[in-house]
Amino acid sequence: MTIAGAFILASLVLGHMNGQFDVTKFGWTWMLAFVGINLFQSGLTRFSLMTTILKKLDLK
């Protein structure tokens, strides 16, 4: 998860530097950044809020 999050964040940074992503106008870019940060954090701390929610709902 850490590596996946790092790749998502790196692709966002490279896309922004290349002019492909404009973070001021493209709202989905922020959602992708949020997912990348959560994946990275989850890989480091082994805590995932989504996993906790799914367990409480008895889902796998």
C-alpha distance matrix in Angstrom:
0.0 3.8 5.5 5.0 6.1 8.5 9.9 10.6 12.2 14.0 15.3 16.6 18.3 19.8 20.9 22.6 24.2 25.5 27.0 25.0 23.4 25.7 23.8 27.2 28.0 24.9 23.5 20.6 19.2 18.8 16.9 14.4 14.2 13.7 10.8 9.1 10.2 9.0 5.3 6.1 8.4 6.8 4.8 8.3 10.6 9.4 11.2 10.6 13.9 13.5 13.2 16.3 18.1 17.7 18.9 21.9 22.7 22.7 20.3 17.8
3.8 0.0 3.8 5.5 5.2 6.1 8.7 10.0 10.6 12.0 14.2 15.5 16.5 18.1 19.8 21.1 22.4 24.0 25.7 24.2 22.7 24.8 22.9 26.3 27.5 24.8 23.7 21.1 19.1 18.5 17.4 14.8 13.6 13.6 11.5 8.8 9.1 9.1 6.0 4.2 7.0 7.1 4.4 6.5 9.7 9.9 12.0 12.2 15.4 15.8 15.8 18.4 20.5 20.6 21.7 24.4 25.6 25.8 23.6 21.2
5.5 3.8 0.0 3.8 5.4 5.0 6.1 8.6 9.9 10.3 12.1 14.2 15.2 16.1 17.9 19.8 20.7 21.9 24.0 22.5 21.4 24.0 22.6 26.2 27.3 24.4 23.8 21.1 18.9 19.0 18.1 14.9 14.1 15.0 12.7 9.6 11.0 11.7 8.4 7.1 10.5 10.7 8.1 10.0 13.4 13.5 15.6 15.5 18.6 18.5 18.6 21.5 23.3 23.0 24.3 27.2 28.1 28.2 25.6 23.0
5.0 5.5 3.8 0.0 3.8 5.4 5.2 6.3 8.7 9.8 10.6 12.5 14.4 15.3 16.3 18.4 20.0 20.8 22.5 20.4 19.3 21.9 20.6 24.2 24.8 21.8 21.0 18.0 16.1 16.6 15.2 11.9 11.9 12.8 10.0 7.4 9.8 10.3 6.9 7.2 10.8 10.7 9.0 11.8 14.6 14.2 15.6 14.5 17.2 16.5 17.0 20.2 21.5 21.0 22.8 25.6 26.0 26.3 23.5 21.1
6.1 5.2 5.4 3.8 0.0 3.8 5.4 5.1 6.2 8.5 9.9 10.7 12.4 14.2 15.3 16.6 18.4 19.8 21.2 19.4 17.7 19.8 18.0 21.5 22.5 19.7 18.7 16.1 14.0 13.7 12.7 9.8 8.9 9.6 7.4 4.2 6.1 7.3 4.8 4.5 8.1 9.0 8.3 10.4 13.0 13.4 14.1 13.1 15.5 15.4 16.5 19.2 20.4 20.6 22.5 24.9 25.6 26.3 23.8 21.8
8.5 6.1 5.0 5.4 3.8 0.0 3.8 5.5 5.2 5.9 8.5 9.9 10.5 12.0 13.9 15.3 16.3 18.0 19.8 18.6 17.2 19.5 18.0 21.6 23.0 20.5 20.1 17.8 15.0 15.1 14.9 11.8 10.2 11.8 10.5 6.8 7.9 10.2 8.2 6.2 9.8 11.5 10.1 11.3 14.5 15.5 16.7 16.3 18.7 19.0 20.0 22.6 24.0 24.3 26.0 28.5 29.3 30.0 27.5 25.4
9.9 8.7 6.1 5.2 5.4 3.8 0.0 3.8 5.5 5.0 6.0 8.5 9.8 10.3 11.8 14.0 15.1 16.0 18.0 16.3 15.6 18.4 17.5 21.3 22.1 19.4 19.5 16.8 14.2 15.2 14.9 11.3 10.7 13.0 11.3 7.9 10.4 12.5 10.1 9.4 13.1 14.3 12.8 14.6 17.8 18.2 19.4 18.5 20.8 20.4 21.5 24.4 25.5 25.4 27.4 30.0 30.3 30.9 28.1 25.9
10.6 10.0 8.6 6.3 5.1 5.5 3.8 0.0 3.8 5.5 5.2 6.3 8.8 10.0 10.4 12.3 14.3 15.2 16.4 14.5 13.1 15.7 14.6 18.3 18.9 16.0 15.8 13.1 10.6 11.6 11.2 7.5 7.3 9.8 8.2 5.3 8.5 10.6 9.1 9.3 12.7 13.9 13.4 15.4 18.0 18.4 18.9 17.3 19.1 18.5 20.2 23.0 23.5 23.6 26.1 28.3 28.4 29.4 26.6 24.8
12.2 10.6 9.9 8.7 6.2 5.2 5.5 3.8 0.0 3.8 5.5 5.1 6.3 8.6 9.8 10.6 12.3 14.1 15.4 14.2 12.3 14.3 12.8 16.5 17.8 15.5 15.4 13.4 10.3 10.6 11.3 8.2 6.2 9.1 9.0 5.7 7.3 10.5 9.9 9.0 11.9 14.1 13.9 15.0 17.6 18.8 19.1 18.0 19.6 19.7 21.5 23.9 24.6 25.3 27.6 29.6 30.0 31.3 28.7 27.1
14.0 12.0 10.3 9.8 8.5 5.9 5.0 5.5 3.8 0.0 3.8 5.4 5.1 6.1 8.4 9.8 10.5 12.1 14.1 13.3 12.4 14.9 14.2 17.9 19.3 17.1 17.8 15.9 12.6 13.6 14.6 11.3 9.8 12.9 12.6 9.2 10.8 14.0 12.9 11.5 14.7 16.9 16.0 16.9 20.0 21.2 22.0 21.2 23.1 23.1 24.7 27.3 28.1 28.5 30.7 32.9 33.4 34.4 31.7 29.9
15.3 14.2 12.1 10.6 9.9 8.5 6.0 5.2 5.5 3.8 0.0 3.8 5.5 5.1 5.8 8.4 9.7 10.2 12.0 10.4 10.0 13.0 13.0 16.8 17.5 15.0 16.1 13.9 10.8 12.8 13.7 10.2 9.8 13.3 12.7 10.0 12.5 15.3 14.2 13.7 17.1 18.7 18.1 19.6 22.5 23.2 23.8 22.4 24.1 23.5 25.4 28.1 28.6 28.7 31.2 33.4 33.4 34.5 31.5 29.8
16.6 15.5 14.2 12.5 10.7 9.9 8.5 6.3 5.1 5.4 3.8 0.0 3.8 5.5 5.1 6.0 8.5 9.8 10.5 9.1 7.4 9.9 9.4 13.1 14.0 11.8 12.8 11.2 7.7 9.5 11.1 8.1 7.3 11.1 11.4 9.3 11.3 14.4 14.2 13.9 16.7 18.7 18.8 20.1 22.6 23.6 23.6 22.0 23.1 22.8 25.1 27.6 27.7 28.2 30.9 32.7 32.8 34.2 31.5 30.1
18.3 16.5 15.2 14.4 12.4 10.5 9.8 8.8 6.3 5.1 5.5 3.8 0.0 3.8 5.5 5.1 6.1 8.5 9.9 9.9 8.6 10.4 10.0 13.6 15.3 13.8 15.1 14.2 10.5 11.7 13.9 11.4 9.6 13.2 14.1 11.5 12.6 16.2 16.1 14.9 17.6 20.1 19.9 20.6 23.2 24.8 25.0 23.9 25.2 25.3 27.5 29.8 30.2 31.0 33.5 35.3 35.6 37.1 34.5 33.0
19.8 18.1 16.1 15.3 14.2 12.0 10.3 10.0 8.6 6.1 5.1 5.5 3.8 0.0 3.8 5.4 5.1 6.0 8.6 8.6 8.8 11.4 12.2 15.6 16.8 15.3 17.2 16.0 12.5 14.6 16.5 13.6 12.6 16.3 16.7 14.0 15.7 19.0 18.4 17.3 20.4 22.6 22.0 22.9 25.8 27.1 27.7 26.6 28.0 27.9 29.9 32.4 32.8 33.3 35.8 37.8 37.9 39.2 36.3 34.7
20.9 19.8 17.9 16.3 15.3 13.9 11.8 10.4 9.8 8.4 5.8 5.1 5.5 3.8 0.0 3.8 5.5 5.0 6.2 5.0 5.5 8.7 10.1 13.4 13.9 12.2 14.5 13.4 10.2 13.0 14.9 12.2 12.0 15.8 16.2 14.2 16.4 19.5 19.1 18.7 21.7 23.7 23.4 24.7 27.4 28.4 28.6 27.0 28.1 27.5 29.8 32.4 32.4 32.7 35.6 37.4 37.2 38.6 35.7 34.3
22.6 21.1 19.8 18.4 16.6 15.3 14.0 12.3 10.6 9.8 8.4 6.0 5.1 5.4 3.8 0.0 3.8 5.4 5.1 5.7 4.6 6.2 7.4 10.5 11.7 10.9 13.3 13.1 9.8 11.9 14.6 12.7 11.8 15.5 16.7 15.0 16.4 19.7 20.0 19.4 21.9 24.3 24.5 25.3 27.8 29.2 29.0 27.5 28.3 28.1 30.7 32.9 32.8 33.6 36.5 38.0 38.0 39.7 37.0 35.8
24.2 22.4 20.7 20.0 18.4 16.3 15.1 14.3 12.3 10.5 9.7 8.5 6.1 5.1 5.5 3.8 0.0 3.8 5.5 7.6 8.0 9.2 10.7 13.3 14.8 14.5 17.0 16.9 13.5 15.4 18.2 16.1 14.8 18.5 19.7 17.4 18.6 22.1 22.2 21.0 23.6 26.2 26.0 26.6 29.3 30.9 31.1 29.9 31.0 31.0 33.4 35.7 35.8 36.6 39.3 41.0 41.1 42.7 40.0 38.6
25.5 24.0 21.9 20.8 19.8 18.0 16.0 15.2 14.1 12.1 10.2 9.8 8.5 6.0 5.0 5.4 3.8 0.0 3.8 5.6 7.7 9.8 12.3 14.8 15.4 14.8 17.8 17.4 14.3 17.0 19.4 17.1 16.6 20.4 21.1 19.0 20.8 24.1 23.8 23.0 25.9 28.2 27.8 28.8 31.6 32.9 33.1 31.8 32.9 32.5 34.8 37.3 37.3 37.8 40.6 42.4 42.2 43.7 40.7 39.3
27.0 25.7 24.0 22.5 21.2 19.8 18.0 16.4 15.4 14.1 12.0 10.5 9.9 8.6 6.2 5.1 5.5 3.8 0.0 3.8 5.6 6.9 10.0 12.0 12.2 12.1 15.4 15.6 12.9 15.6 18.3 16.6 16.4 20.0 21.1 19.6 21.3 24.5 24.6 24.3 26.9 29.2 29.2 30.3 32.8 34.0 33.9 32.2 32.9 32.4 35.1 37.4 37.1 37.6 40.7 42.2 41.9 43.6 40.7 39.6
25.0 24.2 22.5 20.4 19.4 18.6 16.3 14.5 14.2 13.3 10.4 9.1 9.9 8.6 5.0 5.7 7.6 5.6 3.8 0.0 3.8 6.7 9.7 12.1 11.5 10.3 13.5 13.0 10.8 14.0 16.1 14.2 14.7 18.3 18.9 17.8 20.0 22.8 22.8 22.9 25.7 27.5 27.7 29.2 31.6 32.4 32.2 30.3 30.9 30.1 32.7 35.2 34.7 35.0 38.2 39.7 39.2 40.8 37.8 36.7
23.4 22.7 21.4 19.3 17.7 17.2 15.6 13.1 12.3 12.4 10.0 7.4 8.6 8.8 5.5 4.6 8.0 7.7 5.6 3.8 0.0 3.8 6.1 8.9 8.6 7.2 10.1 9.9 7.4 10.4 12.8 11.4 11.7 15.1 16.2 15.4 17.3 20.1 20.5 20.8 23.2 25.2 25.7 27.1 29.2 30.2 29.6 27.6 28.0 27.3 30.1 32.4 31.8 32.4 35.6 37.0 36.5 38.4 35.5 34.7
25.7 24.8 24.0 21.9 19.8 19.5 18.4 15.7 14.3 14.9 13.0 9.9 10.4 11.4 8.7 6.2 9.2 9.8 6.9 6.7 3.8 0.0 3.8 5.4 5.7 5.9 9.1 10.3 8.1 10.2 13.3 12.9 12.7 15.7 17.5 17.1 18.3 21.2 22.2 22.4 24.3 26.5 27.5 28.5 30.4 31.6 30.7 28.7 28.7 28.4 31.4 33.4 32.6 33.6 36.8 37.8 37.4 39.6 37.0 36.4
23.8 22.9 22.6 20.6 18.0 18.0 17.5 14.6 12.8 14.2 13.0 9.4 10.0 12.2 10.1 7.4 10.7 12.3 10.0 9.7 6.1 3.8 0.0 3.8 5.6 5.5 7.2 8.8 6.3 7.1 10.6 10.9 10.0 12.7 15.0 14.8 15.6 18.3 19.8 20.0 21.5 23.9 25.1 26.0 27.6 28.9 27.8 25.9 25.6 25.6 28.7 30.4 29.7 31.0 34.1 34.9 34.7 37.1 34.7 34.3
27.2 26.3 26.2 24.2 21.5 21.6 21.3 18.3 16.5 17.9 16.8 13.1 13.6 15.6 13.4 10.5 13.3 14.8 12.0 12.1 8.9 5.4 3.8 0.0 3.8 6.2 7.7 10.6 9.2 9.3 12.8 13.9 13.1 15.1 17.9 18.1 18.5 21.0 22.9 23.2 24.3 26.7 28.3 29.0 30.2 31.7 30.2 28.3 27.6 27.7 31.0 32.4 31.4 32.9 36.1 36.6 36.4 39.0 36.8 36.7
28.0 27.5 27.3 24.8 22.5 23.0 22.1 18.9 17.8 19.3 17.5 14.0 15.3 16.8 13.9 11.7 14.8 15.4 12.2 11.5 8.6 5.7 5.6 3.8 0.0 3.8 6.2 9.2 8.9 10.0 12.7 13.9 14.2 16.1 18.4 19.0 20.0 22.2 23.9 24.6 26.0 28.0 29.6 30.7 32.0 33.0 31.5 29.2 28.4 27.9 31.4 32.9 31.6 32.8 36.2 36.7 36.1 38.6 36.2 36.3
24.9 24.8 24.4 21.8 19.7 20.5 19.4 16.0 15.5 17.1 15.0 11.8 13.8 15.3 12.2 10.9 14.5 14.8 12.1 10.3 7.2 5.9 5.5 6.2 3.8 0.0 3.8 5.7 5.8 7.7 9.8 10.6 11.7 13.7 15.4 16.2 17.7 19.6 21.0 22.1 23.7 25.3 26.9 28.4 29.7 30.4 29.0 26.5 25.8 25.1 28.4 30.2 28.9 29.8 33.2 33.9 33.2 35.6 33.0 32.9
23.5 23.7 23.8 21.0 18.7 20.1 19.5 15.8 15.4 17.8 16.1 12.8 15.1 17.2 14.5 13.3 17.0 17.8 15.4 13.5 10.1 9.1 7.2 7.7 6.2 3.8 0.0 3.8 5.4 5.7 7.1 9.2 10.3 11.4 13.3 14.9 16.0 17.4 19.2 20.6 21.8 23.2 25.2 26.7 27.6 28.2 26.4 23.7 22.8 22.0 25.5 27.0 25.5 26.6 30.1 30.6 29.9 32.4 30.1 30.2
20.6 21.1 21.1 18.0 16.1 17.8 16.8 13.1 13.4 15.9 13.9 11.2 14.2 16.0 13.4 13.1 16.9 17.4 15.6 13.0 9.9 10.3 8.8 10.6 9.2 5.7 3.8 0.0 3.8 5.3 5.1 6.3 8.6 9.8 10.7 12.4 14.3 15.4 16.6 18.5 20.0 21.0 22.7 24.7 25.7 25.9 24.4 21.6 20.9 19.7 23.0 25.0 23.6 24.3 27.8 28.6 27.8 30.0 27.4 27.3
19.2 19.1 18.9 16.1 14.0 15.0 14.2 10.6 10.3 12.6 10.8 7.7 10.5 12.5 10.2 9.8 13.5 14.3 12.9 10.8 7.4 8.1 6.3 9.2 8.9 5.8 5.4 3.8 0.0 3.8 5.4 5.1 6.2 8.6 9.9 10.5 12.3 14.2 15.3 16.4 18.3 19.8 21.2 22.8 24.2 24.8 23.7 21.3 21.1 20.4 23.5 25.6 24.7 25.5 28.7 29.8 29.4 31.5 28.9 28.4
18.8 18.5 19.0 16.6 13.7 15.1 15.2 11.6 10.6 13.6 12.8 9.5 11.7 14.6 13.0 11.9 15.4 17.0 15.6 14.0 10.4 10.2 7.1 9.3 10.0 7.7 5.7 5.3 3.8 0.0 3.8 5.4 5.0 6.2 8.7 9.8 10.4 12.2 14.2 15.2 16.3 18.0 19.9 21.2 22.2 23.1 21.5 19.2 18.7 18.5 21.8 23.4 22.6 23.9 27.0 27.8 27.6 30.0 27.7 27.5
16.9 17.4 18.1 15.2 12.7 14.9 14.9 11.2 11.3 14.6 13.7 11.1 13.9 16.5 14.9 14.6 18.2 19.4 18.3 16.1 12.8 13.3 10.6 12.8 12.7 9.8 7.1 5.1 5.4 3.8 0.0 3.8 5.4 5.0 6.3 8.6 9.9 10.6 12.3 14.3 15.3 16.3 18.4 20.2 20.9 21.2 19.5 16.7 16.1 15.4 18.7 20.5 19.4 20.4 23.7 24.6 24.2 26.5 24.1 23.9
14.4 14.8 14.9 11.9 9.8 11.8 11.3 7.5 8.2 11.3 10.2 8.1 11.4 13.6 12.2 12.7 16.1 17.1 16.6 14.2 11.4 12.9 10.9 13.9 13.9 10.6 9.2 6.3 5.1 5.4 3.8 0.0 3.8 5.4 5.1 6.2 8.6 9.9 10.5 12.3 14.2 15.2 16.6 18.6 19.9 20.2 19.1 16.6 16.8 15.9 18.8 21.1 20.5 21.1 24.2 25.6 25.3 27.1 24.4 23.7
14.2 13.6 14.1 11.9 8.9 10.2 10.7 7.3 6.2 9.8 9.8 7.3 9.6 12.6 12.0 11.8 14.8 16.6 16.4 14.7 11.7 12.7 10.0 13.1 14.2 11.7 10.3 8.6 6.2 5.0 5.4 3.8 0.0 3.8 5.4 5.0 6.1 8.5 9.8 10.5 12.1 14.0 15.4 16.7 18.1 19.1 18.1 16.2 16.6 16.5 19.3 21.3 21.2 22.2 25.0 26.4 26.6 28.4 26.1 25.3
13.7 13.6 15.0 12.8 9.6 11.8 13.0 9.8 9.1 12.9 13.3 11.1 13.2 16.3 15.8 15.5 18.5 20.4 20.0 18.3 15.1 15.7 12.7 15.1 16.1 13.7 11.4 9.8 8.6 6.2 5.0 5.4 3.8 0.0 3.8 5.5 5.2 6.1 8.6 9.9 10.5 12.0 14.2 15.5 16.2 16.9 15.4 13.2 13.1 13.3 16.3 17.9 17.7 19.1 21.8 22.9 23.3 25.4 23.3 22.8
10.8 11.5 12.7 10.0 7.4 10.5 11.3 8.2 9.0 12.6 12.7 11.4 14.1 16.7 16.2 16.7 19.7 21.1 21.1 18.9 16.2 17.5 15.0 17.9 18.4 15.4 13.3 10.7 9.9 8.7 6.3 5.1 5.4 3.8 0.0 3.8 5.5 5.1 6.1 8.6 9.9 10.3 12.2 14.4 15.3 15.2 14.1 11.5 12.0 11.4 14.1 16.3 16.3 17.0 19.8 21.3 21.5 23.1 20.7 19.8
9.1 8.8 9.6 7.4 4.2 6.8 7.9 5.3 5.7 9.2 10.0 9.3 11.5 14.0 14.2 15.0 17.4 19.0 19.6 17.8 15.4 17.1 14.8 18.1 19.0 16.2 14.9 12.4 10.5 9.8 8.6 6.2 5.0 5.5 3.8 0.0 3.8 5.5 5.2 6.1 8.6 9.8 10.7 12.6 14.3 14.8 14.5 12.8 14.1 14.0 16.0 18.4 19.0 19.6 22.0 23.9 24.4 25.7 23.2 21.9
10.2 9.1 11.0 9.8 6.1 7.9 10.4 8.5 7.3 10.8 12.5 11.3 12.6 15.7 16.4 16.4 18.6 20.8 21.3 20.0 17.3 18.3 15.6 18.5 20.0 17.7 16.0 14.3 12.3 10.4 9.9 8.6 6.1 5.2 5.5 3.8 0.0 3.8 5.5 5.1 6.1 8.4 9.9 10.8 12.1 13.4 12.7 11.6 12.8 13.7 15.8 17.6 18.4 19.7 21.8 23.4 24.3 25.9 23.9 22.8
9.0 9.1 11.7 10.3 7.3 10.2 12.5 10.6 10.5 14.0 15.3 14.4 16.2 19.0 19.5 19.7 22.1 24.1 24.5 22.8 20.1 21.2 18.3 21.0 22.2 19.6 17.4 15.4 14.2 12.2 10.6 9.9 8.5 6.1 5.1 5.5 3.8 0.0 3.8 5.4 5.1 5.9 8.5 9.9 10.3 10.8 9.6 7.9 9.2 10.0 12.0 13.8 14.7 16.0 18.0 19.6 20.6 22.1 20.3 19.3
5.3 6.0 8.4 6.9 4.8 8.2 10.1 9.1 9.9 12.9 14.2 14.2 16.1 18.4 19.1 20.0 22.2 23.8 24.6 22.8 20.5 22.2 19.8 22.9 23.9 21.0 19.2 16.6 15.3 14.2 12.3 10.5 9.8 8.6 6.1 5.2 5.5 3.8 0.0 3.8 5.5 5.1 6.1 8.7 10.1 9.9 9.9 8.4 10.8 10.8 11.9 14.5 15.8 16.2 18.0 20.3 21.2 22.1 19.8 18.2
6.1 4.2 7.1 7.2 4.5 6.2 9.4 9.3 9.0 11.5 13.7 13.9 14.9 17.3 18.7 19.4 21.0 23.0 24.3 22.9 20.8 22.4 20.0 23.2 24.6 22.1 20.6 18.5 16.4 15.2 14.3 12.3 10.5 9.9 8.6 6.1 5.1 5.4 3.8 0.0 3.8 5.5 5.3 6.5 8.8 9.9 10.6 10.4 13.0 13.9 14.8 16.9 18.7 19.4 20.8 23.0 24.3 25.1 23.1 21.4
8.4 7.0 10.5 10.8 8.1 9.8 13.1 12.7 11.9 14.7 17.1 16.7 17.6 20.4 21.7 21.9 23.6 25.9 26.9 25.7 23.2 24.3 21.5 24.3 26.0 23.7 21.8 20.0 18.3 16.3 15.3 14.2 12.1 10.5 9.9 8.6 6.1 5.1 5.5 3.8 0.0 3.8 5.4 5.2 6.1 7.9 7.8 8.4 10.8 12.7 13.5 14.8 16.9 18.2 19.3 21.1 22.9 23.9 22.4 21.0
6.8 7.1 10.7 10.7 9.0 11.5 14.3 13.9 14.1 16.9 18.7 18.7 20.1 22.6 23.7 24.3 26.2 28.2 29.2 27.5 25.2 26.5 23.9 26.7 28.0 25.3 23.2 21.0 19.8 18.0 16.3 15.2 14.0 12.0 10.3 9.8 8.4 5.9 5.1 5.5 3.8 0.0 3.8 5.5 5.3 5.1 5.2 5.4 8.7 10.1 10.2 11.9 14.3 15.1 16.0 18.2 19.9 20.6 19.0 17.4
4.8 4.4 8.1 9.0 8.3 10.1 12.8 13.4 13.9 16.0 18.1 18.8 19.9 22.0 23.4 24.5 26.0 27.8 29.2 27.7 25.7 27.5 25.1 28.3 29.6 26.9 25.2 22.7 21.2 19.9 18.4 16.6 15.4 14.2 12.2 10.7 9.9 8.5 6.1 5.3 5.4 3.8 0.0 3.8 5.8 5.5 7.8 8.7 12.2 13.2 12.6 14.8 17.3 17.7 18.2 20.9 22.5 22.7 20.9 18.7
8.3 6.5 10.0 11.8 10.4 11.3 14.6 15.4 15.0 16.9 19.6 20.1 20.6 22.9 24.7 25.3 26.6 28.8 30.3 29.2 27.1 28.5 26.0 29.0 30.7 28.4 26.7 24.7 22.8 21.2 20.2 18.6 16.7 15.5 14.4 12.6 10.8 9.9 8.7 6.5 5.2 5.5 3.8 0.0 3.8 5.9 8.2 10.3 13.6 15.4 14.9 16.3 19.2 20.1 20.3 22.6 24.7 25.0 23.7 21.7
10.6 9.7 13.4 14.6 13.0 14.5 17.8 18.0 17.6 20.0 22.5 22.6 23.2 25.8 27.4 27.8 29.3 31.6 32.8 31.6 29.2 30.4 27.6 30.2 32.0 29.7 27.6 25.7 24.2 22.2 20.9 19.9 18.1 16.2 15.3 14.3 12.1 10.3 10.1 8.8 6.1 5.3 5.8 3.8 0.0 3.8 5.3 8.4 11.4 13.8 13.1 13.7 16.8 18.1 17.9 19.9 22.4 22.8 22.0 20.4
9.4 9.9 13.5 14.2 13.4 15.5 18.2 18.4 18.8 21.2 23.2 23.6 24.8 27.1 28.4 29.2 30.9 32.9 34.0 32.4 30.2 31.6 28.9 31.7 33.0 30.4 28.2 25.9 24.8 23.1 21.2 20.2 19.1 16.9 15.2 14.8 13.4 10.8 9.9 9.9 7.9 5.1 5.5 5.9 3.8 0.0 3.8 6.6 10.1 11.8 10.3 11.3 14.6 15.3 14.9 17.3 19.6 19.6 18.7 16.9
11.2 12.0 15.6 15.6 14.1 16.7 19.4 18.9 19.1 22.0 23.8 23.6 25.0 27.7 28.6 29.0 31.1 33.1 33.9 32.2 29.6 30.7 27.8 30.2 31.5 29.0 26.4 24.4 23.7 21.5 19.5 19.1 18.1 15.4 14.1 14.5 12.7 9.6 9.9 10.6 7.8 5.2 7.8 8.2 5.3 3.8 0.0 3.8 6.6 9.0 8.1 8.4 11.5 12.9 12.8 14.6 17.1 17.7 17.0 15.9
10.6 12.2 15.5 14.5 13.1 16.3 18.5 17.3 18.0 21.2 22.4 22.0 23.9 26.6 27.0 27.5 29.9 31.8 32.2 30.3 27.6 28.7 25.9 28.3 29.2 26.5 23.7 21.6 21.3 19.2 16.7 16.6 16.2 13.2 11.5 12.8 11.6 7.9 8.4 10.4 8.4 5.4 8.7 10.3 8.4 6.6 3.8 0.0 3.8 5.4 5.3 6.5 8.9 10.1 10.9 12.8 14.6 15.6 14.5 13.6
13.9 15.4 18.6 17.2 15.5 18.7 20.8 19.1 19.6 23.1 24.1 23.1 25.2 28.0 28.1 28.3 31.0 32.9 32.9 30.9 28.0 28.7 25.6 27.6 28.4 25.8 22.8 20.9 21.1 18.7 16.1 16.8 16.6 13.1 12.0 14.1 12.8 9.2 10.8 13.0 10.8 8.7 12.2 13.6 11.4 10.1 6.6 3.8 0.0 3.8 5.4 5.1 6.3 8.7 10.0 10.8 12.6 14.4 13.7 13.8
13.5 15.8 18.5 16.5 15.4 19.0 20.4 18.5 19.7 23.1 23.5 22.8 25.3 27.9 27.5 28.1 31.0 32.5 32.4 30.1 27.3 28.4 25.6 27.7 27.9 25.1 22.0 19.7 20.4 18.5 15.4 15.9 16.5 13.3 11.4 14.0 13.7 10.0 10.8 13.9 12.7 10.1 13.2 15.4 13.8 11.8 9.0 5.4 3.8 0.0 3.8 5.4 5.1 6.1 8.6 9.9 10.6 12.3 10.9 11.0
13.2 15.8 18.6 17.0 16.5 20.0 21.5 20.2 21.5 24.7 25.4 25.1 27.5 29.9 29.8 30.7 33.4 34.8 35.1 32.7 30.1 31.4 28.7 31.0 31.4 28.4 25.5 23.0 23.5 21.8 18.7 18.8 19.3 16.3 14.1 16.0 15.8 12.0 11.9 14.8 13.5 10.2 12.6 14.9 13.1 10.3 8.1 5.3 5.4 3.8 0.0 3.8 5.4 5.1 6.1 8.6 9.9 10.5 9.2 8.6
16.3 18.4 21.5 20.2 19.2 22.6 24.4 23.0 23.9 27.3 28.1 27.6 29.8 32.4 32.4 32.9 35.7 37.3 37.4 35.2 32.4 33.4 30.4 32.4 32.9 30.2 27.0 25.0 25.6 23.4 20.5 21.1 21.3 17.9 16.3 18.4 17.6 13.8 14.5 16.9 14.8 11.9 14.8 16.3 13.7 11.3 8.4 6.5 5.1 5.4 3.8 0.0 3.8 5.5 5.2 6.3 8.8 10.0 10.1 10.6
18.1 20.5 23.3 21.5 20.4 24.0 25.5 23.5 24.6 28.1 28.6 27.7 30.2 32.8 32.4 32.8 35.8 37.3 37.1 34.7 31.8 32.6 29.7 31.4 31.6 28.9 25.5 23.6 24.7 22.6 19.4 20.5 21.2 17.7 16.3 19.0 18.4 14.7 15.8 18.7 16.9 14.3 17.3 19.2 16.8 14.6 11.5 8.9 6.3 5.1 5.4 3.8 0.0 3.8 5.5 5.2 6.4 8.8 8.8 10.4
17.7 20.6 23.0 21.0 20.6 24.3 25.4 23.6 25.3 28.5 28.7 28.2 31.0 33.3 32.7 33.6 36.6 37.8 37.6 35.0 32.4 33.6 31.0 32.9 32.8 29.8 26.6 24.3 25.5 23.9 20.4 21.1 22.2 19.1 17.0 19.6 19.7 16.0 16.2 19.4 18.2 15.1 17.7 20.1 18.1 15.3 12.9 10.1 8.7 6.1 5.1 5.5 3.8 0.0 3.8 5.4 5.1 6.3 5.2 6.7
18.9 21.7 24.3 22.8 22.5 26.0 27.4 26.1 27.6 30.7 31.2 30.9 33.5 35.8 35.6 36.5 39.3 40.6 40.7 38.2 35.6 36.8 34.1 36.1 36.2 33.2 30.1 27.8 28.7 27.0 23.7 24.2 25.0 21.8 19.8 22.0 21.8 18.0 18.0 20.8 19.3 16.0 18.2 20.3 17.9 14.9 12.8 10.9 10.0 8.6 6.1 5.2 5.5 3.8 0.0 3.8 5.3 5.0 5.7 6.9
21.9 24.4 27.2 25.6 24.9 28.5 30.0 28.3 29.6 32.9 33.4 32.7 35.3 37.8 37.4 38.0 41.0 42.4 42.2 39.7 37.0 37.8 34.9 36.6 36.7 33.9 30.6 28.6 29.8 27.8 24.6 25.6 26.4 22.9 21.3 23.9 23.4 19.6 20.3 23.0 21.1 18.2 20.9 22.6 19.9 17.3 14.6 12.8 10.8 9.9 8.6 6.3 5.2 5.4 3.8 0.0 3.8 5.4 7.6 10.0
22.7 25.6 28.1 26.0 25.6 29.3 30.3 28.4 30.0 33.4 33.4 32.8 35.6 37.9 37.2 38.0 41.1 42.2 41.9 39.2 36.5 37.4 34.7 36.4 36.1 33.2 29.9 27.8 29.4 27.6 24.2 25.3 26.6 23.3 21.5 24.4 24.3 20.6 21.2 24.3 22.9 19.9 22.5 24.7 22.4 19.6 17.1 14.6 12.6 10.6 9.9 8.8 6.4 5.1 5.3 3.8 0.0 3.8 5.5 8.9
22.7 25.8 28.2 26.3 26.3 30.0 30.9 29.4 31.3 34.4 34.5 34.2 37.1 39.2 38.6 39.7 42.7 43.7 43.6 40.8 38.4 39.6 37.1 39.0 38.6 35.6 32.4 30.0 31.5 30.0 26.5 27.1 28.4 25.4 23.1 25.7 25.9 22.1 22.1 25.1 23.9 20.6 22.7 25.0 22.8 19.6 17.7 15.6 14.4 12.3 10.5 10.0 8.8 6.3 5.0 5.4 3.8 0.0 3.8 6.8
20.3 23.6 25.6 23.5 23.8 27.5 28.1 26.6 28.7 31.7 31.5 31.5 34.5 36.3 35.7 37.0 40.0 40.7 40.7 37.8 35.5 37.0 34.7 36.8 36.2 33.0 30.1 27.4 28.9 27.7 24.1 24.4 26.1 23.3 20.7 23.2 23.9 20.3 19.8 23.1 22.4 19.0 20.9 23.7 22.0 18.7 17.0 14.5 13.7 10.9 9.2 10.1 8.8 5.2 5.7 7.6 5.5 3.8 0.0 3.8
17.8 21.2 23.0 21.1 21.8 25.4 25.9 24.8 27.1 29.9 29.8 30.1 33.0 34.7 34.3 35.8 38.6 39.3 39.6 36.7 34.7 36.4 34.3 36.7 36.3 32.9 30.2 27.3 28.4 27.5 23.9 23.7 25.3 22.8 19.8 21.9 22.8 19.3 18.2 21.4 21.0 17.4 18.7 21.7 20.4 16.9 15.9 13.6 13.8 11.0 8.6 10.6 10.4 6.7 6.9 10.0 8.9 6.8 3.8 0.0
